[in-house]
Structures are given as structure tokens and as C-alpha cells.
Amino acid sequence: MIKTFVKKALEEDVGRGDLFSLVGKDSFASANIICKDEGIFAGKPYVKALCKMNKLDVTFYFDDGDTLQKGDLVALIEGKSKDILRCERTILNLMQHASGIASNVAAYKKVLEGYRVKLLDTRKTRPHLRVFEKYAIRCGGGNNHRMGLDDCLMIKDTHLKTIDDLNVFIEEAREKLPFTCKIEIECEDAEFAKFAMQCGADIVMCDNMSYEAIEAVVAYKNSDFPHVLLEASGNITKENIVAYAQTGVDAISSGSLIHHAVWLDFSMKITHKTVI
């Protein structure tokens, strides 16, 4: 999957061919990748796959999840100069995008220090980039929510509008879904959250609820349905996430981990070349 992804990423940039490769002579070259920001590194397996595919040798001085400082030498790439230059932007894009997400997640995790709550992403990912962006979430110390519609039955508010009897629906789901499949129900108030537990939900999402309402759901869950997992979601920010963690939920999910991430800045510099 990684090979296919990076191959398509490079093809998108190269198009019908790199015009620079048509002019001048090729040479053996070395290039340094320098970090120009502070943050968390991510993207190593993707860059390694791209380099291998293009017969470039890459040496990394950091691993995914490591902290980077401005000016750090992150990697050394060696090979034919025209191959390095053809891959330059794709390599940097992969590292910048992944590291930006990982750094954003790490900032949230820092705020949550001392709280036993999982930090989850969502399905708010860019088309065709879900696996890549969710990989970056893990590099930053976060956890993935479901990857797609096929690994957990999540009944959201839009689904609920189409269901006549939630009890009957869940009974039917238990008969048809794999034994290991969990059922999560999105709830907008404490009363419906309690009802969702009574209907057999494995996970209850407290969506856009007040802290007081979530605390009431937590208390009910602890006394009557201790096996149920509780997730808080909806307009979660670094400024308010601690208040949600203090309610006692098991997990907090936020789309902003991905869609509010700012890329880390990296640059590539050719250090020397030798005529072939």
C-alpha cells in the first residue's frame, strides 16, 4: 500500500516527464534534508519506499515520533542527481505533511499529561490520504478511531433518522455483523446516551454535550453499564480538552488533529556532486 501511494504521489508531480532530466549531464550527488521548524518527525517509511523505488540511498538520523529542533539534519540522500531532484518535492511533501500532523497530536497529548484518556482521530481525512494521515496520528502519540465504514458500526445522528426502533436494529446488527464488531452510537444528550446503553451499545459518543451532561453519562455508565466505553467529541480544542478529560470519559476524538495541522518546514540541500 505504501509503495502504491508514493508511486502515485511522484507520478502526480512528474507528469509526462521531468523536463530538467532532458538537459545537461547526470552526476552522483548527496543531499541533506534539514528541519526548519520544531516538532515531531513522521514519514520515514514513506520516504524510504520512495527512495528505494528510485534507486536512492537514504540514511535517517531520526525515527518517527522523535522530537526535531530547528536546524537538525534529518536525513542524507545519495544517488544520481537527476533522480534526487525529481523526487525532491514529493519527499519533502511526505515529511512535511506527516510531521505536521504528528506535531499537532503531540501538542494535544502534552496538554493531556496526567489524564488516562485516549486521544482519537476521526474520518475527517483528505481523500486518498486516510492511511497516511492516520499513520501520522500514531507517530504523534495518538490513537486511531475506525479506519472506515467496515471496521465498526457507528450509528450517527443521520443514521438514527432512518431507524424506527433502535433496539430492533441493534438486535439485527448483532445477528449479521462479525462477532468482534463493536457498535457505537452518537448521542446528543444524556438521556439518549443512557437509552443507547440500554439498547446494547458497546461505545457511546457524547457529541457536543456540556461537561455536566457528560459527567451524568459517566456516572450512569459506571453504575449500570461499566463495560461500555465513552467517547467525547465535537468542537474539541487544546483550550477545552482538559475539561473533557476531567469528566471521566475513556476517549476524546477530534478532527482538528488532522485538518488543523500545520506542515513542518523541511528543505533539501545538495551538498556535493561527482560527475559520473
C-alpha positions as a Markdown table, in Angstrom:
| # | Residue | x | y | z |
|---|---|---|---|---|
| 1 | Met | 0.0 | 0.0 | 0.0 |
| 2 | Ile | 2.9 | 2.4 | 0.8 |
| 3 | Lys | 4.6 | 1.6 | -2.5 |
| 4 | Thr | 1.5 | 2.3 | -4.5 |
| 5 | Phe | 0.8 | 5.5 | -2.6 |
| 6 | Val | 4.3 | 7.0 | -3.0 |
| 7 | Lys | 4.4 | 5.9 | -6.7 |
| 8 | Lys | 1.2 | 7.8 | -7.4 |
| 9 | Ala | 2.4 | 10.8 | -5.4 |
| 10 | Leu | 5.6 | 11.0 | -7.5 |
| 11 | Glu | 3.7 | 10.4 | -10.8 |
| 12 | Glu | 1.4 | 13.3 | -9.9 |
| 13 | Asp | 4.4 | 15.6 | -9.8 |
| 14 | Val | 6.4 | 14.3 | -12.7 |
| 15 | Gly | 3.5 | 14.1 | -15.1 |
| 16 | Arg | 4.8 | 13.2 | -18.6 |
| 17 | Gly | 8.4 | 13.6 | -17.5 |
| 18 | Asp | 10.8 | 15.8 | -15.6 |
| 19 | Leu | 12.0 | 18.4 | -18.1 |
| 20 | Phe | 15.2 | 19.1 | -16.2 |
| 21 | Ser | 16.3 | 15.5 | -16.8 |
| 22 | Leu | 16.4 | 16.2 | -20.6 |
| 23 | Val | 19.1 | 18.8 | -20.2 |
| 24 | Gly | 22.8 | 18.6 | -19.1 |
| 25 | Lys | 24.7 | 15.6 | -17.6 |
| 26 | Asp | 23.8 | 13.4 | -14.7 |
| 27 | Ser | 26.1 | 13.1 | -11.7 |
| 28 | Phe | 26.3 | 11.3 | -8.4 |
| 29 | Ala | 25.2 | 13.6 | -5.6 |
| 30 | Ser | 24.5 | 13.8 | -1.9 |
| 31 | Ala | 21.6 | 15.9 | -0.4 |
| 32 | Asn | 20.8 | 16.8 | 3.2 |
| 33 | Ile | 17.3 | 17.2 | 4.5 |
| 34 | Ile | 17.2 | 19.9 | 7.2 |
| 35 | Cys | 14.4 | 20.7 | 9.6 |
| 36 | Lys | 13.5 | 24.4 | 9.7 |
| 37 | Asp | 10.9 | 24.1 | 12.5 |
| 38 | Glu | 10.4 | 22.4 | 15.9 |
| 39 | Gly | 8.1 | 19.5 | 16.1 |
| 40 | Ile | 7.7 | 15.7 | 15.8 |
| 41 | Phe | 9.1 | 13.7 | 12.9 |
| 42 | Ala | 7.0 | 11.4 | 10.8 |
| 43 | Gly | 7.1 | 10.0 | 7.3 |
| 44 | Lys | 10.1 | 7.7 | 7.4 |
| 45 | Pro | 8.6 | 4.5 | 5.9 |
| 46 | Tyr | 7.1 | 6.5 | 3.0 |
| 47 | Val | 10.3 | 8.3 | 2.2 |
| 48 | Lys | 12.3 | 5.1 | 2.4 |
| 49 | Ala | 9.8 | 3.4 | 0.0 |
| 50 | Leu | 10.1 | 6.3 | -2.5 |
| 51 | Cys | 13.9 | 6.4 | -2.4 |
| 52 | Lys | 14.2 | 2.6 | -2.8 |
| 53 | Met | 11.8 | 2.8 | -5.8 |
| 54 | Asn | 14.1 | 5.4 | -7.4 |
| 55 | Lys | 17.4 | 3.7 | -6.5 |
| 56 | Leu | 18.3 | 6.3 | -4.0 |
| 57 | Asp | 20.1 | 5.5 | -0.7 |
| 58 | Val | 18.7 | 7.3 | 2.3 |
| 59 | Thr | 20.1 | 7.5 | 5.8 |
| 60 | Phe | 17.8 | 8.8 | 8.6 |
| 61 | Tyr | 19.2 | 10.3 | 11.8 |
| 62 | Phe | 15.8 | 10.4 | 13.4 |
| 63 | Asp | 12.9 | 7.9 | 13.8 |
| 64 | Asp | 9.2 | 8.5 | 13.6 |
| 65 | Gly | 8.0 | 10.1 | 16.8 |
| 66 | Asp | 11.3 | 11.8 | 17.6 |
| 67 | Thr | 11.4 | 15.5 | 18.5 |
| 68 | Leu | 13.1 | 17.8 | 16.0 |
| 69 | Gln | 14.7 | 21.1 | 16.6 |
| 70 | Lys | 15.3 | 23.9 | 14.0 |
| 71 | Gly | 18.5 | 23.1 | 12.1 |
| 72 | Asp | 18.5 | 19.4 | 12.7 |
| 73 | Leu | 19.9 | 17.2 | 9.9 |
| 74 | Val | 17.1 | 14.7 | 9.5 |
| 75 | Ala | 18.3 | 12.6 | 6.6 |
| 76 | Leu | 21.0 | 12.1 | 3.9 |
| 77 | Ile | 20.1 | 11.1 | 0.4 |
| 78 | Glu | 22.6 | 9.8 | -2.1 |
| 79 | Gly | 22.2 | 8.7 | -5.7 |
| 80 | Lys | 22.0 | 10.2 | -9.2 |
| 81 | Ser | 21.4 | 13.9 | -9.1 |
| 82 | Lys | 18.6 | 13.9 | -11.6 |
| 83 | Asp | 16.8 | 11.2 | -9.5 |
| 84 | Ile | 17.2 | 13.1 | -6.3 |
| 85 | Leu | 15.9 | 16.3 | -7.9 |
| 86 | Arg | 13.0 | 14.5 | -9.5 |
| 87 | Cys | 11.9 | 13.1 | -6.1 |
| 88 | Glu | 12.8 | 16.2 | -4.0 |
| 89 | Arg | 9.3 | 17.8 | -3.7 |
| 90 | Thr | 7.5 | 14.5 | -3.2 |
| 91 | Ile | 9.9 | 13.5 | -0.4 |
| 92 | Leu | 9.5 | 16.9 | 1.3 |
| 93 | Asn | 5.8 | 16.9 | 0.9 |
| 94 | Leu | 5.5 | 13.5 | 2.6 |
| 95 | Met | 7.7 | 14.5 | 5.5 |
| 96 | Gln | 6.1 | 17.9 | 6.0 |
| 97 | His | 2.5 | 16.7 | 5.9 |
| 98 | Ala | 3.1 | 13.7 | 8.2 |
| 99 | Ser | 5.3 | 15.6 | 10.6 |
| 100 | Gly | 2.8 | 18.5 | 10.8 |
| 101 | Ile | 0.0 | 16.1 | 11.9 |
| 102 | Ala | 2.3 | 14.3 | 14.4 |
| 103 | Ser | 3.4 | 17.6 | 15.9 |
| 104 | Asn | -0.2 | 18.7 | 16.3 |
| 105 | Val | -1.1 | 15.5 | 18.0 |
| 106 | Ala | 1.9 | 15.7 | 20.3 |
| 107 | Ala | 0.8 | 19.2 | 21.3 |
| 108 | Tyr | -2.7 | 17.9 | 22.3 |
| 109 | Lys | -1.0 | 15.0 | 24.2 |
| 110 | Lys | 1.1 | 17.4 | 26.1 |
| 111 | Val | -2.0 | 19.2 | 27.4 |
| 112 | Leu | -3.4 | 15.8 | 28.4 |
| 113 | Glu | -0.5 | 14.7 | 30.5 |
| 114 | Gly | -1.7 | 13.1 | 33.7 |
| 115 | Tyr | -5.1 | 12.0 | 32.3 |
| 116 | Arg | -5.8 | 8.4 | 31.4 |
| 117 | Val | -7.8 | 9.1 | 28.3 |
| 118 | Lys | -7.1 | 8.1 | 24.7 |
| 119 | Leu | -6.8 | 10.8 | 22.0 |
| 120 | Leu | -8.5 | 9.7 | 18.8 |
| 121 | Asp | -8.6 | 10.9 | 15.3 |
| 122 | Thr | -11.8 | 10.9 | 13.0 |
| 123 | Arg | -12.7 | 10.0 | 9.4 |
| 124 | Lys | -12.2 | 13.7 | 8.5 |
| 125 | Thr | -9.3 | 12.9 | 6.3 |
| 126 | Arg | -8.3 | 14.1 | 2.8 |
| 127 | Pro | -9.5 | 11.8 | 0.0 |
| 128 | His | -7.0 | 9.0 | -0.7 |
| 129 | Leu | -4.8 | 10.1 | 2.3 |
| 130 | Arg | -6.6 | 8.3 | 5.1 |
| 131 | Val | -4.0 | 5.6 | 5.8 |
| 132 | Phe | -1.2 | 8.2 | 5.5 |
| 133 | Glu | -2.8 | 10.7 | 7.8 |
| 134 | Lys | -3.8 | 8.2 | 10.4 |
| 135 | Tyr | -0.3 | 6.8 | 10.4 |
| 136 | Ala | 0.9 | 10.3 | 11.3 |
| 137 | Ile | -1.6 | 10.4 | 14.1 |
| 138 | Arg | 0.2 | 7.4 | 15.7 |
| 139 | Cys | 3.6 | 8.9 | 15.2 |
| 140 | Gly | 2.4 | 11.9 | 17.3 |
| 141 | Gly | 1.2 | 9.6 | 20.1 |
| 142 | Gly | -2.5 | 9.5 | 19.3 |
| 143 | Asn | -4.8 | 6.5 | 18.6 |
| 144 | Asn | -6.8 | 5.8 | 15.5 |
| 145 | His | -10.6 | 5.7 | 15.6 |
| 146 | Arg | -12.1 | 3.4 | 12.9 |
| 147 | Met | -10.4 | 3.4 | 9.6 |
| 148 | Gly | -13.6 | 3.3 | 7.6 |
| 149 | Leu | -17.2 | 2.1 | 7.5 |
| 150 | Asp | -16.2 | -1.6 | 7.5 |
| 151 | Asp | -14.5 | -2.0 | 10.9 |
| 152 | Cys | -17.1 | -0.6 | 13.4 |
| 153 | Leu | -20.8 | 0.0 | 13.1 |
| 154 | Met | -21.2 | 3.7 | 14.1 |
| 155 | Ile | -24.7 | 5.0 | 14.2 |
| 156 | Lys | -24.6 | 8.7 | 13.9 |
| 157 | Asp | -27.4 | 11.3 | 14.0 |
| 158 | Thr | -28.1 | 10.9 | 10.3 |
| 159 | His | -28.4 | 7.2 | 10.6 |
| 160 | Leu | -30.7 | 7.5 | 13.6 |
| 161 | Lys | -33.2 | 9.4 | 11.5 |
| 162 | Thr | -33.6 | 6.3 | 9.3 |
| 163 | Ile | -34.1 | 3.8 | 12.2 |
| 164 | Asp | -37.6 | 3.2 | 13.5 |
| 165 | Asp | -36.7 | 1.0 | 16.5 |
| 166 | Leu | -33.1 | 1.2 | 17.8 |
| 167 | Asn | -33.5 | -2.0 | 20.0 |
| 168 | Val | -34.7 | -4.0 | 17.0 |
| 169 | Phe | -31.9 | -2.5 | 14.8 |
| 170 | Ile | -29.2 | -3.5 | 17.2 |
| 171 | Glu | -30.6 | -7.0 | 17.7 |
| 172 | Glu | -30.5 | -7.5 | 13.9 |
| 173 | Ala | -27.0 | -6.0 | 13.7 |
| 174 | Arg | -25.7 | -8.5 | 16.3 |
| 175 | Glu | -27.0 | -11.3 | 14.1 |
| 176 | Lys | -25.5 | -10.0 | 10.9 |
| 177 | Leu | -22.2 | -8.4 | 11.9 |
| 178 | Pro | -19.0 | -10.2 | 12.7 |
| 179 | Phe | -18.7 | -11.4 | 16.3 |
| 180 | Thr | -15.8 | -9.0 | 17.1 |
| 181 | Cys | -17.5 | -5.9 | 15.6 |
| 182 | Lys | -18.4 | -3.1 | 18.0 |
| 183 | Ile | -21.4 | -0.9 | 17.8 |
| 184 | Glu | -21.0 | 2.8 | 18.6 |
| 185 | Ile | -23.9 | 5.3 | 18.9 |
| 186 | Glu | -23.7 | 9.0 | 18.7 |
| 187 | Cys | -25.7 | 10.8 | 21.3 |
| 188 | Glu | -26.5 | 14.5 | 21.7 |
| 189 | Asp | -27.9 | 14.5 | 25.3 |
| 190 | Ala | -27.6 | 12.5 | 28.5 |
| 191 | Glu | -31.0 | 10.8 | 28.3 |
| 192 | Phe | -30.4 | 9.4 | 24.8 |
| 193 | Ala | -26.9 | 8.2 | 25.9 |
| 194 | Lys | -28.5 | 6.2 | 28.7 |
| 195 | Phe | -31.0 | 4.8 | 26.2 |
| 196 | Ala | -28.2 | 3.8 | 23.8 |
| 197 | Met | -26.5 | 1.8 | 26.6 |
| 198 | Gln | -29.8 | 0.1 | 27.4 |
| 199 | Cys | -30.2 | -0.8 | 23.7 |
| 200 | Gly | -26.8 | -2.6 | 23.8 |
| 201 | Ala | -24.2 | -0.1 | 22.5 |
| 202 | Asp | -20.6 | -1.0 | 23.1 |
| 203 | Ile | -19.4 | 2.6 | 22.7 |
| 204 | Val | -21.4 | 5.8 | 23.3 |
| 205 | Met | -20.2 | 9.0 | 21.8 |
| 206 | Cys | -21.2 | 12.1 | 23.7 |
| 207 | Asp | -21.4 | 14.6 | 20.8 |
| 208 | Asn | -21.3 | 18.3 | 21.6 |
| 209 | Met | -22.6 | 17.7 | 25.1 |
| 210 | Ser | -21.9 | 20.0 | 28.0 |
| 211 | Tyr | -19.4 | 18.9 | 30.6 |
| 212 | Glu | -22.2 | 18.5 | 33.1 |
| 213 | Ala | -24.2 | 16.3 | 30.8 |
| 214 | Ile | -21.1 | 14.1 | 30.1 |
| 215 | Glu | -20.4 | 13.7 | 33.8 |
| 216 | Ala | -24.0 | 12.5 | 34.2 |
| 217 | Val | -23.5 | 9.9 | 31.4 |
| 218 | Val | -20.2 | 8.8 | 33.0 |
| 219 | Ala | -21.9 | 8.3 | 36.4 |
| 220 | Tyr | -24.7 | 6.3 | 34.8 |
| 221 | Lys | -22.3 | 4.2 | 32.9 |
| 222 | Asn | -20.1 | 3.5 | 35.9 |
| 223 | Ser | -23.1 | 2.3 | 38.0 |
| 224 | Asp | -25.2 | 0.4 | 35.4 |
| 225 | Phe | -23.0 | -0.3 | 32.3 |
| 226 | Pro | -19.4 | -0.4 | 33.3 |
| 227 | His | -18.4 | -2.4 | 30.2 |
| 228 | Val | -19.5 | 0.4 | 27.9 |
| 229 | Leu | -16.8 | 2.8 | 26.6 |
| 230 | Leu | -17.5 | 6.6 | 26.5 |
| 231 | Glu | -16.1 | 9.0 | 23.9 |
| 232 | Ala | -16.4 | 12.7 | 23.9 |
| 233 | Ser | -16.4 | 14.6 | 20.6 |
| 234 | Gly | -17.4 | 17.8 | 18.9 |
| 235 | Asn | -15.5 | 21.1 | 18.8 |
| 236 | Ile | -12.6 | 19.8 | 20.9 |
| 237 | Thr | -9.7 | 22.2 | 21.1 |
| 238 | Lys | -6.4 | 22.3 | 23.0 |
| 239 | Glu | -8.1 | 25.0 | 25.2 |
| 240 | Asn | -11.0 | 22.9 | 26.3 |
| 241 | Ile | -9.8 | 19.3 | 26.0 |
| 242 | Val | -8.7 | 19.0 | 29.7 |
| 243 | Ala | -12.2 | 19.9 | 30.8 |
| 244 | Tyr | -13.5 | 17.0 | 28.7 |
| 245 | Ala | -10.8 | 14.7 | 30.1 |
| 246 | Gln | -11.9 | 15.6 | 33.6 |
| 247 | Thr | -15.4 | 14.3 | 33.0 |
| 248 | Gly | -14.1 | 10.7 | 33.1 |
| 249 | Val | -14.6 | 9.6 | 29.5 |
| 250 | Asp | -12.4 | 6.9 | 28.1 |
| 251 | Ala | -11.5 | 8.7 | 24.9 |
| 252 | Ile | -11.7 | 12.1 | 23.2 |
| 253 | Ser | -11.8 | 12.4 | 19.4 |
| 254 | Ser | -11.1 | 15.5 | 17.3 |
| 255 | Gly | -11.0 | 16.1 | 13.6 |
| 256 | Ser | -8.8 | 19.1 | 14.2 |
| 257 | Leu | -5.8 | 16.7 | 14.9 |
| 258 | Ile | -5.6 | 16.4 | 11.1 |
| 259 | His | -7.4 | 19.3 | 9.5 |
| 260 | His | -5.9 | 22.0 | 11.7 |
| 261 | Ala | -2.4 | 20.6 | 11.5 |
| 262 | Val | 0.3 | 23.0 | 10.0 |
| 263 | Trp | 3.1 | 21.4 | 8.0 |
| 264 | Leu | 6.6 | 21.4 | 9.4 |
| 265 | Asp | 9.1 | 23.1 | 7.2 |
| 266 | Phe | 11.9 | 21.0 | 5.7 |
| 267 | Ser | 14.4 | 21.8 | 3.0 |
| 268 | Met | 16.7 | 19.8 | 0.8 |
| 269 | Lys | 20.3 | 21.0 | 0.0 |
| 270 | Ile | 22.7 | 19.4 | -2.4 |
| 271 | Thr | 26.0 | 19.1 | -0.6 |
| 272 | His | 28.3 | 17.7 | -3.3 |
| 273 | Lys | 28.2 | 16.0 | -6.7 |
| 274 | Thr | 30.6 | 13.8 | -8.7 |
| 275 | Val | 30.4 | 13.5 | -12.4 |
| 276 | Ile | 29.6 | 10.0 | -13.5 |
